[in-house]
């Protein structure tokens, strides 16, 4: 029994911010079994959970509250791409980001909402009320980006959203 618990803990340690459904799929364990061991790991103080944006994500205690929220958002490929774009190009206008990534403005705004709430991107307004996107914590964010990779299911959802955006844009 502790073998499975250690296996779950090791997976979380090497895949910070992974969500519950991904844990059950990747480890090929029954949901009840994963729930049981997660509860034990939490009681032992070996993992921390963060319910955010409709999913519960798991981490080892080495991550602080900001890092946990940031990792949860950055597991989404489109959010990562937006952040990469702003980090690479420097302060950017939203239209330049949508054009560079080939995404709809609504998709950008949906992800920006999460990126700003988690203090990864800031929206600065000039005297004419024009918005410029700026990376809030570039060095810390770059370090986190090196540690995580979005799951296949997250990448597929994001790619499907982009496909729909492109189809809608072509039909207008």
Long-range contacts (C-beta under 8 A, 24 or more apart in sequence): 4-29, 4-33, 4-37, 5-37, 5-40, 5-41, 8-34, 8-37, 8-38, 8-41, 9-41, 9-46, 9-47, 9-60, 12-41, 12-47, 12-58, 12-59, 12-60, 13-60, 15-148, 16-58, 16-59, 16-60, 16-63, 16-71, 16-147, 16-148, 17-50, 17-57, 17-58, 17-59, 17-68, 17-71, 17-72, 17-74, 17-75, 17-148, 18-57, 18-58, 18-75, 18-151, 19-55, 19-56, 19-57, 19-58, 19-75, 19-151, 20-55, 20-56, 20-58, 21-55, 21-153, 22-151, 22-153, 23-58, 53-114, 66-118, 66-119, 66-137, 66-140, 67-140, 67-144, 69-117, 69-118, 69-119, 70-118, 70-119, 70-120, 70-140, 70-141, 70-144, 71-144, 71-147, 71-148, 72-118, 73-111, 73-114, 73-115, 73-118, 73-120, 74-120, 74-144, 74-145, 74-148, 74-150, 75-148, 75-150, 75-151, 75-154, 76-111, 76-114, 76-150, 76-154, 76-157, 76-158, 77-150, 77-154, 77-155, 77-158, 77-159, 78-103, 78-107, 78-111, 78-158, 78-161, 78-162, 79-111, 79-114, 79-115, 80-145, 80-150, 82-108, 82-111, 82-112, 82-115, 82-121, 83-115, 83-120, 83-121, 83-135, 83-141, 83-145, 84-145, 86-121, 86-133, 86-134, 86-135, 87-135, 87-138, 87-141, 87-142, 91-124, 91-132, 91-133, 91-134, 92-132, 92-133, 93-130, 93-131, 93-132, 93-133, 94-131, 94-133, 97-133, 102-162, 102-165, 102-166, 103-161, 103-162, 103-165, 104-165, 104-168, 104-169, 107-161, 107-162, 107-165
